[in-house]
Amino acid sequence: MLTWKLWRGLRRAFPEHPLYSRVMGTSFRPMGWAMACAIVLVAPFLLLPGLLFMSAIYALRWAVQIASIIAREREAGTYDLVALSPTGPFGCNRAISAACLHRHESLEQIQSPGAWIMRLTFSLVLVVSVAGFTEPILSDQYDSGLNTFIALFYLGTMALAIMLDHVQSIVAGNLIGMLTPHYVQGRLDAGFVAFAGFVGVQLITYVVTLLAGFRVLPDVLLALNAAPVLITLILPVMRLALFYAVREFLIQVLWRALLSELNVTTAELDFMTRHTA
């Protein structure tokens, strides 16, 4: 799957590239008031699912940073100069993306054991809190052993969903950040378009998953006269697969657009593949 290929590459630093060192040694400006206001206004809609999937917050910030830095380097002429190297424009984007992720060990911090424990604990508390307002997954018709298995099964699929969202949000955010400056000129414009693009990808993923996974799929299974216990067990798997597939499709679209926009040569793609294999 493309998601995991890109994920393995994005996790690696790119210290040999001059733009990587340049970005790592540059102090980022504080977020402007306009961008901060935009995040405050959009956050409730984008991050209601993000209460469970906190990685979306970090991916949003990285998307804006990557787009803004690429636009800044293009304005300064540094990007076009370094793009003449064997790694090409693709290498420049890769270096800036890696520097944003690894600066101040941001990626390492979000993937630390403490961060995962806090995220999973908060998710469990939130699910328990809203359990009274949703259709119960446990039934008095099942014995205690089956109810226990169902509860653990749902918790396991939830943990897997959080992990998948973590990986795919970061990959999508990086692709959006690398792609945006090639359509929009100027740092502020690139940052806002990257912000809107990431919000759009997140909303498409969540809305399609909610509508299809919680409205369409249950009705289909009921129409097929599936046994209640089968519906209870198969629904979280189908929802998880749908969630992953929608985001994977969007990542495929972003990746192909990036390759096309940068006119990547075979040599450049081979170079990048070695870093994303």
C-alpha positions in Angstrom: 0.0 0.0 0.0 1.2 3.5 -0.9 0.4 4.8 2.6 3.0 2.6 4.3 5.6 3.1 1.6 5.4 6.9 2.0 5.2 6.6 5.8 8.4 4.7 6.0 10.1 7.3 4.0 8.7 10.3 5.8 9.9 9.0 9.1 13.5 9.2 8.0 15.6 12.4 8.2 17.3 13.8 5.1 20.4 15.5 6.6 22.5 15.3 3.4 20.2 17.7 1.6 21.1 21.5 2.0 17.5 22.5 2.4 17.1 20.1 5.2 19.9 21.7 7.2 18.6 25.2 6.3 15.1 24.5 7.6 16.4 22.7 10.7 18.4 25.8 11.6 15.7 28.3 10.9 13.4 29.7 13.6 9.8 29.5 12.6 7.7 32.6 13.0 4.8 32.4 15.4 1.5 31.6 13.8 -0.2 34.7 12.5 -3.5 35.9 14.1 -5.4 35.2 10.9 -4.3 31.6 10.8 -4.9 31.1 14.5 -8.5 32.5 14.1 -9.1 30.1 11.2 -8.0 27.2 13.2 -10.2 28.2 16.1 -13.2 28.5 13.8 -12.7 25.3 11.9 -11.3 23.1 14.7 -14.7 22.1 16.1 -15.8 20.7 12.8 -12.4 19.2 11.8 -11.4 17.9 15.2 -14.6 16.5 16.6 -13.3 13.2 15.4 -9.9 14.5 16.3 -10.8 14.3 19.9 -10.0 10.6 19.3 -7.6 11.2 16.4 -5.2 13.8 17.8 -2.6 13.3 15.0 -4.8 15.4 12.7 -3.7 18.5 14.7 0.0 17.8 14.2 -0.6 16.9 10.5 -2.5 20.1 9.9 0.4 22.2 11.4 3.0 20.3 9.3 0.9 20.8 6.1 0.8 24.6 6.7 4.5 24.7 7.6 5.7 22.7 4.7 3.7 24.7 2.2 4.8 28.0 3.7 8.5 27.1 3.7 8.5 25.8 0.2 6.8 29.0 -1.0 9.3 31.1 1.0 12.3 29.3 -0.5 10.9 29.7 -4.0 10.5 33.4 -3.3 14.1 33.7 -2.2 15.3 31.7 -5.2 16.9 29.0 -3.0 14.4 26.3 -4.1 15.0 26.7 -7.8 18.8 26.8 -7.3 18.9 23.6 -5.2 16.4 21.9 -7.5 19.2 21.8 -10.1 20.9 19.1 -8.0 20.5 15.4 -8.9 17.6 15.0 -6.5 15.6 17.6 -8.3 12.5 19.5 -7.1 11.2 16.3 -5.6 14.3 16.1 -3.4 13.8 19.7 -2.3 10.2 18.9 -1.2 11.3 15.7 0.5 14.0 17.6 2.5 11.7 20.4 3.6 9.0 17.9 4.6 11.5 15.8 6.6 12.9 18.9 8.4 9.5 20.0 9.5 8.7 16.6 10.9 12.0 16.1 12.7 12.6 19.7 13.9 12.6 19.8 17.7 11.9 16.0 17.5 8.2 16.7 16.8 7.6 13.4 15.1 9.4 11.5 17.9 7.3 13.3 20.6 3.9 12.5 19.0 5.0 8.9 18.7 6.4 8.5 22.2 4.8 5.9 24.5 3.5 8.6 26.8 1.7 10.3 23.9 0.1 7.0 22.8 -1.0 6.1 26.3 -2.6 9.6 26.8 -4.3 9.4 23.4 -5.7 5.9 24.0 -6.8 6.7 27.6 -8.6 9.8 26.5 -10.3 7.9 23.7 -11.5 5.2 26.2 -12.9 7.9 28.5 -14.7 9.6 25.6 -16.2 6.4 24.3 -17.5 5.5 27.8 -18.9 9.0 28.2 -21.0 8.8 24.9 -22.0 5.2 25.3 -25.2 6.2 26.9 -26.3 8.2 23.8 -25.6 5.5 21.2 -27.0 2.1 20.4 -25.6 -0.5 22.8 -23.3 -3.1 21.3 -23.7 -5.5 24.2 -26.9 -7.5 24.7 -28.6 -9.4 27.5 -29.1 -12.2 25.0 -25.4 -12.9 24.9 -23.5 -14.6 27.6 -20.9 -12.7 29.6 -18.0 -14.3 27.8 -19.4 -13.1 24.4 -20.1 -9.7 25.7 -16.6 -9.4 27.0 -15.2 -10.5 23.7 -17.3 -8.0 21.8 -16.2 -5.1 24.1 -12.5 -6.0 23.7 -13.0 -6.5 19.9 -14.5 -3.0 19.6 -11.7 -1.5 21.7 -9.1 -3.2 19.5 -10.6 -1.9 16.3 -10.8 1.6 17.9 -7.1 1.4 18.7 -6.3 0.3 15.2 -8.4 3.1 13.8 -6.4 5.6 15.9 -3.1 4.2 14.6 -4.3 4.2 11.0 -5.5 7.8 11.3 -2.2 8.8 12.8 -0.2 7.4 9.9 -2.6 8.5 7.1 -3.1 12.0 8.5 0.6 12.7 8.6 1.2 11.3 5.1 -1.7 13.3 3.7 -0.6 16.4 5.5 2.9 16.1 4.1 1.7 15.5 0.5 -0.7 18.5 0.7 2.1 20.7 2.1 4.5 19.6 -0.7 1.9 20.0 -3.5 0.2 23.3 -2.6 3.0 25.8 -3.3 3.2 24.5 -6.9 -0.3 25.8 -7.5 -0.3 28.9 -5.3 2.2 31.7 -5.0 3.2 33.4 -1.8 3.7 32.1 1.7 0.4 33.2 3.2 -1.7 31.9 0.3 0.2 28.6 0.3 -0.4 28.2 4.0 -4.1 28.9 3.8 -4.6 26.6 0.8 -2.7 23.8 2.5 -4.9 24.4 5.6 -8.1 24.2 3.5 -6.8 21.2 1.5 -6.1 19.2 4.7 -9.4 20.1 6.2 -11.1 18.9 3.0 -9.3 15.6 3.1 -10.2 15.0 6.7 -13.8 16.0 6.3 -14.2 13.8 3.2 -12.8 10.8 5.1 -14.9 11.3 8.2 -18.2 12.1 6.4 -18.0 9.2 4.0 -17.1 6.8 6.8 -19.9 8.1 9.1 -22.6 8.1 6.4 -21.6 4.8 4.7 -20.4 3.0 7.8 -23.1 4.0 10.3 -26.1 4.4 7.9 -25.6 2.4 4.8 -23.7 -0.7 6.0 -26.1 -1.6 8.9 -29.1 -1.3 6.6 -27.4 -3.6 4.0 -26.6 -6.2 6.6 -30.1 -6.1 8.0 -31.5 -6.5 4.4 -29.3 -9.6 4.1 -30.9 -11.0 7.2 -27.5 -11.3 8.9 -27.5 -12.6 12.5 -27.4 -9.9 15.1 -24.1 -11.2 16.6 -22.6 -11.3 13.1 -23.7 -7.7 12.5 -22.2 -6.7 15.8 -18.8 -8.2 15.0 -18.5 -7.4 11.3 -19.6 -3.8 11.4 -16.5 -2.4 13.1 -14.3 -4.3 10.7 -16.2 -3.0 7.7 -16.1 0.6 9.0 -12.4 0.3 9.7 -11.7 -1.0 6.2 -13.9 1.8 4.7 -12.1 4.5 6.8 -8.7 3.2 5.5 -9.8 2.8 1.9 -11.2 6.3 1.6 -8.0 7.9 2.9 -5.8 5.6 0.9 -7.7 6.7 -2.3 -7.1 10.4 -1.4 -3.4 9.8 -0.7 -3.1 8.0 -4.1 -4.7 11.1 -5.8 -2.4 13.5 -4.0 0.7 11.4 -4.7 0.0 11.2 -8.5 -0.7 14.9 -8.6 2.6 15.6 -6.9 4.5 13.3 -9.4 2.8 15.0 -12.3 3.2 18.5 -11.1 7.0 18.1 -10.5 7.6 16.2 -13.7 9.6 13.6 -11.8 12.3 11.9 -13.9 13.0 8.2 -13.5 16.3 9.0 -11.7 14.6 11.3 -9.2 11.9 8.7 -8.6 14.4 6.0 -8.1 16.2 8.2 -5.6 13.1 8.9 -3.7 12.0 5.3 -3.8 15.1 4.3 -2.0 14.1 6.7 0.8 10.5 5.5 0.8 11.0 1.7 0.2 
